[in-house]
Amino acid sequence: MSNFFVSPLAQAAPPFVGGTTEAATTTANGATTGTEMTPAPAGGMGIQILLIGGVVVFLLMTVLGGRREKKKFDQMLNGIKKNDSVRTVGGTIGTVVEVKPDVVIIKIDEHSNTKMTVARGKIEAVLKDASTSESSTTA
């Protein structure tokens, strides 16, 4: 009964992380013989630092990649000029007739002279530049 209720203060302290602990060996009859040194378990700090580092690298790559794409997209929008062939987000392909600060007017059909006004941000890609199409027709 005396060993049944052991005070938490009377229990052995946890081993020192990173060092060695002494462990007493007991014989079959219950007598302690001596002590031997056993290594303490390693702490989990290394894996936590590695995990945090991986998350930081992932976030940096995501943010920097998004900035690079936005910069490339802005350059494409600022480079749109008359006679460029463009594709809109909706998939419509046409030739630029007029460029205004916030909208672009594109010609969709040559025969019926159908024109469409598109918001500048809804241009998905410039398919052919006017300079490359002019140089290929003159050569």
Kinemage of the C-alpha trace (Angstrom):
@kinemage 1
@onewidth
@group {chain A} dominant
@subgroup {mainchain}
@vectorlist {calphas} color= white
{ca met a 1} P 0.000 0.000 0.000
{ca ser a 2} L 2.867 2.387 0.618
{ca asn a 3} L 4.085 2.195 -3.006
{ca phe a 4} L 0.589 2.502 -4.456
{ca phe a 5} L 0.175 6.228 -3.850
{ca val a 6} L 3.434 7.826 -4.916
{ca ser a 7} L 3.633 11.567 -4.855
{ca pro a 8} L 4.468 13.209 -8.209
{ca leu a 9} L 7.352 14.962 -6.470
{ca ala a 10} L 8.834 11.653 -5.409
{ca gln a 11} L 9.020 10.337 -8.964
{ca ala a 12} L 12.237 10.489 -10.948
{ca ala a 13} L 12.868 13.572 -13.059
{ca pro a 14} L 12.769 13.191 -16.848
{ca pro a 15} L 16.148 12.702 -18.505
{ca phe a 16} L 18.181 15.695 -19.610
{ca val a 17} L 17.765 16.066 -23.378
{ca gly a 18} L 21.023 15.860 -25.242
{ca gly a 19} L 23.034 14.374 -22.406
{ca thr a 20} L 23.306 10.975 -20.771
{ca thr a 21} L 21.387 9.542 -17.868
{ca glu a 22} L 22.381 7.072 -15.213
{ca ala a 23} L 20.278 3.950 -14.949
{ca ala a 24} L 20.595 1.572 -12.009
{ca thr a 25} L 20.509 -2.119 -12.867
{ca thr a 26} L 18.770 -4.525 -10.584
{ca thr a 27} L 19.409 -8.212 -10.104
{ca ala a 28} L 16.833 -10.958 -9.883
{ca asn a 29} L 16.519 -10.623 -6.109
{ca gly a 30} L 15.866 -6.861 -6.339
{ca ala a 31} L 19.258 -5.534 -5.267
{ca thr a 32} L 20.773 -2.680 -7.237
{ca thr a 33} L 24.201 -3.443 -8.597
{ca gly a 34} L 25.612 -0.362 -10.265
{ca thr a 35} L 24.885 2.322 -12.703
{ca glu a 36} L 25.440 2.442 -16.419
{ca met a 37} L 25.327 5.431 -18.722
{ca thr a 38} L 22.631 5.389 -21.412
{ca pro a 39} L 22.157 8.109 -24.023
{ca ala a 40} L 19.076 10.285 -23.636
{ca pro a 41} L 16.619 10.441 -26.532
{ca ala a 42} L 17.302 13.221 -29.014
{ca gly a 43} L 14.981 16.228 -29.070
{ca gly a 44} L 12.608 17.003 -31.968
{ca met a 45} L 13.928 20.514 -32.626
{ca gly a 46} L 15.788 19.540 -35.800
{ca ile a 47} L 12.693 18.300 -37.606
{ca gln a 48} L 10.704 21.365 -36.516
{ca ile a 49} L 13.327 23.734 -37.901
{ca leu a 50} L 13.419 21.773 -41.152
{ca leu a 51} L 9.625 21.866 -41.442
{ca ile a 52} L 9.446 25.611 -40.755
{ca gly a 53} L 12.210 26.233 -43.291
{ca gly a 54} L 10.311 24.245 -45.917
{ca val a 55} L 7.122 26.231 -45.314
{ca val a 56} L 9.024 29.535 -45.596
{ca val a 57} L 10.633 28.467 -48.892
{ca phe a 58} L 7.235 27.354 -50.241
{ca leu a 59} L 5.620 30.698 -49.360
{ca leu a 60} L 8.470 32.689 -50.901
{ca met a 61} L 8.292 30.713 -54.128
{ca thr a 62} L 4.531 31.189 -54.317
{ca val a 63} L 4.649 34.947 -53.715
{ca leu a 64} L 7.627 35.619 -55.980
{ca gly a 65} L 6.217 33.445 -58.762
{ca gly a 66} L 2.924 35.333 -58.672
{ca arg a 67} L 4.701 38.671 -58.865
{ca arg a 68} L 6.740 37.522 -61.848
{ca glu a 69} L 3.615 36.367 -63.713
{ca lys a 70} L 1.779 39.628 -62.942
{ca lys a 71} L 4.726 41.670 -64.196
{ca lys a 72} L 4.857 39.664 -67.430
{ca phe a 73} L 1.070 40.055 -67.892
{ca asp a 74} L 1.262 43.830 -67.323
{ca gln a 75} L 4.059 44.124 -69.893
{ca met a 76} L 1.940 42.221 -72.404
{ca leu a 77} L -1.066 44.511 -71.800
{ca asn a 78} L 1.054 47.649 -72.085
{ca gly a 79} L 2.571 46.367 -75.334
{ca ile a 80} L -0.744 45.897 -77.166
{ca lys a 81} L -0.911 48.010 -80.304
{ca lys a 82} L -3.015 48.360 -83.435
{ca asn a 83} L -3.105 45.317 -85.791
{ca asp a 84} L -2.027 42.855 -83.051
{ca ser a 85} L -3.896 39.566 -83.067
{ca val a 86} L -5.242 38.883 -79.555
{ca arg a 87} L -7.251 36.222 -77.705
{ca thr a 88} L -9.712 37.195 -74.984
{ca val a 89} L -10.480 35.251 -71.816
{ca gly a 90} L -13.685 34.029 -73.462
{ca gly a 91} L -11.728 32.583 -76.373
{ca thr a 92} L -12.610 35.220 -78.959
{ca ile a 93} L -9.769 35.920 -81.382
{ca gly a 94} L -9.564 39.221 -83.191
{ca thr a 95} L -7.346 42.000 -84.502
{ca val a 96} L -6.825 45.167 -82.469
{ca val a 97} L -8.407 48.207 -84.129
{ca glu a 98} L -8.034 50.778 -81.350
{ca val a 99} L -6.363 50.871 -77.941
{ca lys a 100} L -7.820 53.051 -75.188
{ca pro a 101} L -6.570 53.342 -71.588
{ca asp a 102} L -9.072 50.867 -70.123
{ca val a 103} L -10.565 49.082 -73.165
{ca val a 104} L -9.401 47.558 -76.444
{ca ile a 105} L -11.581 47.462 -79.581
{ca ile a 106} L -11.000 44.333 -81.643
{ca lys a 107} L -12.298 43.383 -85.090
{ca ile a 108} L -13.709 39.850 -85.062
{ca asp a 109} L -14.942 39.411 -88.640
{ca glu a 110} L -13.347 40.996 -91.702
{ca his a 111} L -16.350 40.539 -94.033
{ca ser a 112} L -19.068 42.059 -91.847
{ca asn a 113} L -16.658 44.439 -90.073
{ca thr a 114} L -17.818 43.194 -86.653
{ca lys a 115} L -16.076 44.937 -83.784
{ca met a 116} L -16.119 44.190 -80.080
{ca thr a 117} L -15.047 46.296 -77.110
{ca val a 118} L -13.124 44.316 -74.510
{ca ala a 119} L -11.817 45.360 -71.111
{ca arg a 120} L -8.038 45.563 -71.233
{ca gly a 121} L -7.614 43.055 -68.382
{ca lys a 122} L -9.654 40.432 -70.247
{ca ile a 123} L -7.072 40.076 -73.005
{ca glu a 124} L -5.503 36.682 -72.354
{ca ala a 125} L -2.700 36.621 -74.919
{ca val a 126} L -1.201 38.457 -77.850
{ca leu a 127} L -1.013 35.876 -80.625
{ca lys a 128} L 0.849 37.846 -83.304
{ca asp a 129} L 2.518 41.215 -83.000
{ca ala a 130} L 1.897 43.746 -85.731
{ca ser a 131} L 5.663 44.097 -86.260
{ca thr a 132} L 6.177 40.368 -86.891
{ca ser a 133} L 3.215 40.139 -89.266
{ca glu a 134} L 4.412 43.206 -91.216
{ca ser a 135} L 7.961 41.867 -91.524
{ca ser a 136} L 6.724 38.473 -92.740
{ca thr a 137} L 4.514 40.056 -95.437
{ca thr a 138} L 7.259 42.340 -96.731
{ca ala a 139} L 9.901 39.603 -96.916
